[in-house]
Amino acid sequence: MMMKKTSVEKNRWIFYAGLFAMVLLLVGVFSEPSSLLQKTLFLIGAIILTIVAYLNNQRMLFALQIIISVGSILAFLELIGIIKYAILFAASAVAIVYLLIIKNYKSDPWSITCSAGLILIAAGFATDASIYPLYFGLSLGLGGLLVAFYSFIDYFYNKNKIAIIWFVLNLVFAINPILLAISALKQH
């Protein structure tokens, strides 16, 4: 006879899955830009975090992690930049409309900060770092900082313990892309 998992056990596994995804994404950040390894780690990490957000009932993060997953998929496709960004814009518009329909802004006034950050991260995932290192670095770096700020607010004020994963992930996640953007600026 199988025993039902308690919510504490479920939350623990969700937390561990989030930590695993965080490790994958951090390894991806420090991998060779635009390499198959980096793209694969970004995609797997994004999908796991999408599932974590869903299981943790974080509607806003779930909707926006889907955008990041779309950006990760786009990184594998040989499309011109404008097509990738048009797809990301459409996915972002759908996510934002969904969040407006469910009136997420009423229960979460800081969600616009996270929305902007996640859209920037998705744009960074879809950008070829070997061709546009400045855009890649700025998108991922600034996006990561915005999501880290939002996650800190969620952890500190709402006492959402799993938000610490998003905080640490995005804070560390922002470092290498910002350094890449600075390096690209110095070369111009």
PLY file of the C-alpha trace (Angstrom):
ply
format ascii 1.0
element vertex 188
property float x
property float y
property float z
element edge 187
property int vertex1
property int vertex2
end_header
0.00 0.00 0.00
1.39 3.42 -0.98
1.27 6.16 1.59
0.30 9.67 0.54
3.08 12.16 0.72
2.52 14.87 3.26
2.62 18.48 2.21
5.90 18.87 4.11
7.47 16.07 2.04
6.00 17.55 -1.15
7.36 21.00 -0.29
10.77 19.49 0.46
10.90 17.79 -2.97
9.75 20.96 -4.69
12.51 22.85 -2.86
15.14 20.25 -3.88
13.94 20.33 -7.49
14.29 24.12 -7.42
17.81 23.83 -6.01
18.75 21.32 -8.71
17.42 23.65 -11.40
19.33 26.51 -9.81
22.57 24.52 -10.03
21.89 23.67 -13.70
21.24 27.33 -14.53
24.31 28.54 -12.66
26.51 26.00 -14.45
24.90 27.24 -17.68
25.71 30.86 -16.86
29.38 30.02 -16.40
29.52 27.76 -19.49
30.78 28.86 -22.88
28.27 31.46 -24.19
25.86 30.06 -26.80
27.34 26.56 -26.55
25.12 23.50 -26.80
25.88 22.81 -23.13
24.73 26.29 -22.06
21.56 26.13 -24.14
20.72 22.67 -22.82
21.30 23.63 -19.19
19.18 26.77 -19.62
16.35 24.75 -21.17
16.33 21.96 -18.58
16.66 24.44 -15.70
13.86 26.63 -17.08
11.51 23.67 -17.49
12.20 22.43 -13.95
11.61 25.91 -12.52
8.36 26.15 -14.49
7.21 22.93 -12.83
8.41 24.14 -9.41
6.47 27.40 -9.79
3.35 25.46 -10.79
3.61 22.98 -7.91
4.23 25.82 -5.46
1.14 27.69 -6.73
3.17 30.71 -7.82
0.92 31.75 -10.68
2.92 34.77 -11.70
6.25 32.95 -11.70
4.66 30.00 -13.49
3.29 32.19 -16.28
6.58 33.97 -16.69
8.75 30.85 -16.42
6.89 29.65 -19.48
8.28 32.71 -21.29
11.77 31.76 -20.15
11.22 28.20 -21.37
10.10 29.57 -24.74
13.25 31.72 -24.85
15.35 28.65 -24.04
13.73 26.69 -26.87
14.25 29.60 -29.27
17.98 29.52 -28.51
18.14 26.16 -30.34
16.36 27.43 -33.44
18.07 29.09 -36.38
15.71 32.06 -36.64
16.64 35.67 -37.24
16.62 37.80 -34.11
13.46 39.75 -34.95
11.45 36.51 -35.30
12.71 35.26 -31.93
11.82 38.54 -30.26
8.39 38.60 -31.92
7.67 35.13 -30.52
8.89 36.23 -27.09
6.77 39.37 -27.30
3.69 37.29 -28.14
4.38 34.83 -25.30
4.95 37.75 -22.91
1.71 39.41 -24.00
-0.24 36.19 -23.38
1.36 35.81 -19.93
0.66 39.41 -18.98
-2.96 39.19 -20.17
-3.37 36.00 -18.12
-1.95 37.75 -15.04
-4.29 40.70 -15.59
-7.29 38.38 -15.98
-6.52 36.62 -12.69
-5.87 40.06 -11.12
-2.47 39.02 -9.85
-1.50 42.68 -9.39
-4.00 43.01 -6.54
-2.43 40.29 -4.44
1.12 40.94 -5.62
1.88 44.62 -6.29
5.58 43.86 -6.96
4.79 41.45 -9.79
5.56 44.06 -12.48
9.18 44.05 -11.30
9.40 40.29 -11.67
7.57 40.39 -15.01
10.10 42.82 -16.45
12.98 40.75 -15.10
11.72 37.46 -16.49
11.00 38.98 -19.89
14.56 40.33 -19.99
15.92 36.89 -19.02
13.87 35.24 -21.78
15.22 37.79 -24.27
18.74 37.00 -23.08
18.20 33.25 -23.51
17.06 33.85 -27.09
20.03 36.13 -27.90
23.16 34.66 -29.45
25.90 35.70 -27.03
28.64 35.11 -29.58
27.10 37.73 -31.91
25.47 40.15 -29.43
27.38 39.82 -26.13
26.24 43.23 -24.90
22.52 42.52 -25.40
22.93 38.99 -24.01
24.74 40.26 -20.92
22.47 43.22 -20.26
19.29 41.19 -20.72
20.34 38.36 -18.42
22.11 40.61 -15.92
19.39 43.22 -15.46
16.66 40.59 -15.66
18.37 38.54 -12.97
18.73 41.56 -10.69
15.04 42.49 -11.06
13.88 38.94 -10.29
16.30 38.75 -7.34
14.84 41.98 -5.96
11.29 40.67 -6.39
12.22 37.35 -4.77
13.77 39.11 -1.79
10.56 41.09 -1.32
8.52 37.87 -1.58
10.77 36.09 0.93
11.07 38.96 3.38
7.52 40.33 3.38
5.42 37.33 2.37
7.58 34.77 4.21
7.60 32.58 1.10
10.50 30.27 1.91
10.96 28.91 -1.61
11.51 32.48 -2.85
15.02 32.26 -1.39
15.84 29.87 -4.27
14.76 32.48 -6.80
16.65 35.20 -4.89
19.98 33.36 -4.73
19.65 31.96 -8.24
19.00 35.31 -9.84
21.53 37.22 -7.79
24.33 34.83 -8.73
22.84 34.37 -12.21
23.25 38.11 -12.91
26.99 38.28 -12.18
28.54 36.63 -15.24
26.22 38.28 -17.81
26.91 41.70 -16.28
30.66 41.01 -16.53
30.15 39.95 -20.16
28.26 43.19 -20.91
31.01 45.26 -19.26
33.62 43.42 -21.34
31.59 44.05 -24.52
31.33 47.76 -23.65
35.08 47.99 -23.15
35.67 46.53 -26.61
33.58 49.25 -28.30
0 1
1 2
2 3
3 4
4 5
5 6
6 7
7 8
8 9
9 10
10 11
11 12
12 13
13 14
14 15
15 16
16 17
17 18
18 19
19 20
20 21
21 22
22 23
23 24
24 25
25 26
26 27
27 28
28 29
29 30
30 31
31 32
32 33
33 34
34 35
35 36
36 37
37 38
38 39
39 40
40 41
41 42
42 43
43 44
44 45
45 46
46 47
47 48
48 49
49 50
50 51
51 52
52 53
53 54
54 55
55 56
56 57
57 58
58 59
59 60
60 61
61 62
62 63
63 64
64 65
65 66
66 67
67 68
68 69
69 70
70 71
71 72
72 73
73 74
74 75
75 76
76 77
77 78
78 79
79 80
80 81
81 82
82 83
83 84
84 85
85 86
86 87
87 88
88 89
89 90
90 91
91 92
92 93
93 94
94 95
95 96
96 97
97 98
98 99
99 100
100 101
101 102
102 103
103 104
104 105
105 106
106 107
107 108
108 109
109 110
110 111
111 112
112 113
113 114
114 115
115 116
116 117
117 118
118 119
119 120
120 121
121 122
122 123
123 124
124 125
125 126
126 127
127 128
128 129
129 130
130 131
131 132
132 133
133 134
134 135
135 136
136 137
137 138
138 139
139 140
140 141
141 142
142 143
143 144
144 145
145 146
146 147
147 148
148 149
149 150
150 151
151 152
152 153
153 154
154 155
155 156
156 157
157 158
158 159
159 160
160 161
161 162
162 163
163 164
164 165
165 166
166 167
167 168
168 169
169 170
170 171
171 172
172 173
173 174
174 175
175 176
176 177
177 178
178 179
179 180
180 181
181 182
182 183
183 184
184 185
185 186
186 187
